């Protein structure tokens, strides 16, 4: 019976490659699935053997801790050097996305608060 180990949705390619290598180095049998053309399926890594689940999860937990620490160190270095992107720089890269999000937020707030406004009058 196969067991879901790790979902790959929105995971960077370099991280997926590191996970593959980690599992191969530790002789853990796995296979991958993708969501398909219409994105109906599941991008994931699955274990073939249920008996390897605990060791695979321990490996993944240790890997994710190391990766989190590495990424935090990289971010801290960028902040110290003044190279970390600011909110304004991110807005300038994708202004339509941020404006769209602001419109959606305003719409949801308006719909949520509209009944209370009518109750006041």
C-alpha positions, 0 to 999 in steps of 0.5 A: 500500500502506498503512503503520501509522504510530501505534497509538491504543490508550490515547492521550488524545484531545487527543494524537490531535487534535494528531497529526491536525492535525500530519499535515494541516498537513504534507500527509501523507495518512492515515486512521484505523481503530478497533477496532470494537464488540468491540475486535477491530480496531486503533485506529491511524493509517495512511499512504496513501502509502509515500513519505511514511513517512520524513517522517511518522516524523520529524514524529512523533518530533519531536512526541513529544519536544516532548510528552514535554518539555511533560508533564515540565514540567507534572509538575515544576510540579505537584510543586513546587506540591505538587499532584501526586497521591501514591500514597495519593491514587491508592489512595483514588480506585480502592481496589478496583483496587489491592486486586485488583492486590495479590491477583493479585500475591500469587496469582502469587507463591504459585503460583511459590513453592509448589513450592519450599516443598514441596521444603523438606519 
